[in-house]
Amino acid sequence: MRETSENGKREFLRTRAKMMRSEPTDAELRLWQVLRGKRLSGYKFKRQVPIDRYIADFVCFSHRLIVEADGSQHVDSEHDRMRDAYLQSQGFQLMRFMNYDILTNDEGVSAMILAALDGFEVGAGPLSPTPLPRGERGSLSDATGASA
């Protein structure tokens, strides 16, 4: 019985993800125009991807990077904190950008994503769209010096 239940949940997530791909928000559409078709320096992204019991907005599987476009409903969301913790426990790094930032500064958002991808190394520390403290900045400091 459990297998049937699990299959039903997976099918529900696939159907929901397909619907979300066909009805993107303005910010998701803008970000997808940057990420699709390996437009961001050849990195392959997929959109609205089911990962276990969650749906990620954009995923670069080769670097285990998830990029989320967030509206105001995501500010201080306990559900998002639990979701992020779970996805991080599965080996993913997450970057969250507010819709306003994507719509008004897509080049800056793109640069931050690219800097995170270019700086990726196996076993590297977590990616973050926020700058490191002054004494801890490395080669990514020029590209990620401003927060999203």
N, C-alpha and C positions, 0 to 999 in steps of 0.2 A: 504494500500500500504506500509506503514511504517513497518508493521509486516513482510511482505515478504522481504523487504530490510534488516531488522535485522536478519532474518533467513538466508539470503544469506551471510551476513557478518560472522555469527557464523559458517556456513558450510565452508566458505573459510578459517577461522582460524583453524578449526579442520583439514582440508585437509593439510594446510601448516604445522601445528604442527606434523602431521603424517609423512610428508615428512622430516621434520627436525629430527625426531627421527630415520628415516632410513638412514640419511646422516649426522651423527654428526661430528663436528670438532674433531681433535686429543685431544684437551683439554677437550671438553665435554665428550668424550669417557672415558678418564682417570678419570675424576671426577665421572662419572656415575658408574665406576667400584668400587668406594669407597662408593657411596651412595645407590646403588641399593640393593634390597632384604633385607632391614633393616640392612645392614652390619655396618652402623655407629651407634653402641650402641643401635640398635633396633629402631631407628627413621625411619619412612617411608617417602620416597621421591618419587615424580613423576617427569618425565622429559618432557620438551617441552609441557607445559600445557597452554591452552588458559585461560586467566583471563580477562574478559570483552573484550577490543579491543586489548589486548597485548598477547604475548606468553612469558611465563617465562621459563628459562632454567631448573631450578630444584625448586620444591616447597615441603616444609614440611607443610602440611595444619594444623596439630595439633598444631604447634607453629607459624603458619602464617609467615614462613620464606621463602624468595626467595633467591636462590643463582644463581648468573650470572657468566658465563665464558666469559670474554671480550677480544677481539682482539684490535689491535691498532685503528680501526675505531671508537671505543667507547670513546676514549680519548677526553675530552671536547665536548661531543655531547649534543647539546641542546635538541634533541629528547629524549635522555636517561634521562636528568634532568626532562623533563616534564612527561615521563613515570614513573620514580621513584616517583615523587611527587604524581601522581595519585594513584599508587599502595600503597604508604604509607597512603594516605587518605582513602584507603579501608581496612586499618588495617594490612597491611603486613610490615615486616621489610625486608630490602635488604642487601645482602652482595655481593660485586663485587670483582672478582679476575681476574687478567690478565692471559691470556693463558700461558704466560711464567712461571708465578709462579706456576700454576697448573702442568705444565709439568716438572718443575725442583724441585718442593718442594710440592708434593701432600700430604705428611705427615703433613707438617706445615699448609697447607690449611685445611686439615681434622681436625686438632687439633683446629683451630680457629672456624670452623663450630660447632664442638662438644662443645667447651667452650660456644659458644653463645646459643646453644640448652640447655645445662645443666644449664646455668645461667638464663634461661627464667623463668619469673614469670608473672602471669597476672597483667597487669598494670605497668610492668617494663619499663624502658626507652628504647630508640631505640638501636638496636644492631649495632655494627660497627666493621669492621675488623681492625680499627686503634686503637692504645692504648690510654687509657685515660691519661690526665695529671697526673703527679706524685702524687699530693695530692688527686686525686679523684679515685685512683685505689682501687678496691674491691677484692673479691675472684677470679675474672677472670684474674687478672693482670699477674699471672704466665703463664697462657695458651695463653694470647693474647698480650704479651709484645712486640712482633715483628710485624711490619706491613707487609701486603701482597704485 
